Amino acid sequence: MQRMEDVPMPDPMAMEVDGFPSAALEEGWPASLRPPLPSTATALAELTKAQAALAFRELTSAAQWSAELCVALPDVADDALLAVPLDAYAGIGSGRLYSSVVLAKAHFGMREYGRAAHVLQHVRDLHRHPAALF
């Protein structure tokens, strides 16, 4: 039986992330060696899909984290959300409103009721959106 000390550990400086050396992710490296960042719309679409998948699997803490990141992103055109299946949220036309409702539901699922209420405070005509009733 091998002991933990005998198992060779990979060199983190030699590891690659998406074809780039992992050390290139640090700030001291030139920008040409760093991987490009995705656009805000791409990040929002991927986070929204991840949040829906995590919520479906009832991974509430991870779903809450991804919902918080969605709300923290700067505003983008609402067209970025059209690729995401929004069956339960059909009446919501705004990306910012969708992100707020999903974040409030994530807080509610984690039993953080005060945070859920705080997220929905700025939403006007909340009663017109059935997805926000939970």
N, C-alpha and C positions, 0 to 999 in steps of 0.2 A: 504494500500500500504506500502510495506517495504522500509525503508530507506537503503541506501548503508551501513551505519554504522552497521545496524542490521543483515546484511547477514554474516554468519560465513565464514571465509576464511580458506582454508585448510593449515595445517602446512607444509611448504616446506621441512622441515627436515624429515617428515614422508612420503612424496610422493615417489613413485617408478618410475624408468626408466628402462624398460626392465628387471624387476625383481630385480633390485638393488636399494637400498635407494638412493635418489637423492643426499644426502650429500656425498655418496661414490665417486661421480664424482670429488670432491674437492681433492686437492693435499695432505692434511694431513692424508688421509686414507691409510691403508696398501694396497699394490698392490693386495692382494688376495681378497679384497672386491670390487675392481674396476672392471667394466665390461671390457672384452677383446676388444681391438681395432681390426677392420677388417684389412685384408691384403691390401696392396696398390693396388693390382689388383682388389680386390673386391670393394674398394672405387672408383677406376677409372671407373669400369663397372657401378656401381650404379649412379655415377655422370653423366656419359655419357648418360645413359637412362633418367635420370631426365632432363638433358639439352635438349634432343630431345623432351621430352614431354612438357616442358615449352615453347620451341620455337614453337611447334605446336599450343599451346594455345595462342601464341603471348604475353606471359608474358616475355617481353624482358629483363627487369631488372633482374629478377630471373634467366633467361637463361644465361645472361651475367655473373652473379655471379657463377653459377655452371661451366660454361666454364672456368672462371678464376681459379677455384679450380682444374679443370682437368689439366690445363697447369702447375699449381704450384706443382702438385704431382711429386715425383721422377720418373725417367724412369722405366718402367716395360716392360716385353716382350709384343710384339704387339699382341700376342695371346689373351690378356685380352680383346681386342676389338672385337673379332670374335663373341661374343654372342650378340652384338648390331647390329640391322638392319642398314646397311649402304647403302641402295639402291641409294641414291643421291650421295654418296661418294665412288662409286664402284672402281674408279681408284686410290684411295689413299690406299697404302699398309702399311703406317707407322702410328703408334699410335700417335707419336709426331706431325706429319704433320696434321693428322686428328684434334687433339686438337687445333693446331694453326689456322687451317682454320675455325673451329667452333667458336673459340674465336673471330677471325677477323669478322666473320659474325654477331656475337652478338654485337660487338662494332659498326659495320656498322648499325645494326638495331636500336641502341641507338643514332645514328647520331654522333658518336665519330670517325670521319674519320681518324684523325691523329693517334689514338690508333690502328685502324684497319690496317693502313699502317705499323705502327711500328711492329706489331705482324708478319706480312708477310715479313718483310725485310730479315729474315734469310732463307726463303724458296727458295731453288734453283729450277730452271726450273718451275717457278710458272705457266707459260703458258701451261704446259703439263697436268695440273690438272684442268679439266673443273669445278670441284666443287669450285675451288678457284676464279672463275670468277663471280663476282656479282656486 
